[in-house]
Amino acid sequence: RLLPRGALSLEDCRCPVCLEIFMEPVTLPCTHTFCKDCFLESVDKATLCCPLCRMRVSSWARRNSRSKTLVNQQLWTQIQNCFPLQCQRRLSGLDGSSDDNPAGTARADVP
């Protein structure tokens, strides 16, 4: 089943660290994406490497932290637009295990 162009599936928006929907996603130069908190907690503080592929991201992380551009705002906005209920649950401290949309489609009206 094809999703509308530009639509995200819920699975596309799951953090590989916490396995929940991304909160303030950080997309590294290696293209791996994590929740901001998961990235900051799981990154090796000494070497600043991607938690998945171990690519060094120290210069990138320092530069983007200073300029307040660590969060992938385009993806974050898209996630909030596609999955407002799941985002609200995460922001409220509820887990995502009871998602109303288990099929992972971006909109409930998509057949």
C-alpha positions, 0 to 999 in steps of 0.5 A, a space after each residue: 500500500 502506498 502512502 500519499 507523497 510526503 506522508 510518513 508511516 509511524 514506523 518511519 518515526 520510531 527512535 531506534 533507542 527508545 522505540 517511541 515516536 521521535 520527540 525533537 528528532 536529531 538527524 545526524 550527517 550519517 542520516 540516522 535519526 534519534 529523539 534529541 534526548 536519546 541522542 544526548 543520552 546515548 552518544 559517547 560523550 568522549 568521542 561523539 559518535 552515532 550510537 548506530 554506525 559509530 560515525 564521528 559527529 563531534 564537530 557537527 554536534 558542537 556546531 549545531 548545538 551552538 547554533 540551536 539547529 540540532 533538531 531537524 525542524 522540518 521532520 519534527 513539524 511533519 511528525 507533529 502534523 501527521 501524528 498529533 495524538 502520539 506526540 501529545 501522549 509522549 509529551 504527556 509522559 504516556 507510552 506509545 504502546 496503545 497507539 490508536 493507529 497500529 497500522 502505521 499509516 499517517 492518517 486514519 482515513 487512508 484505506 
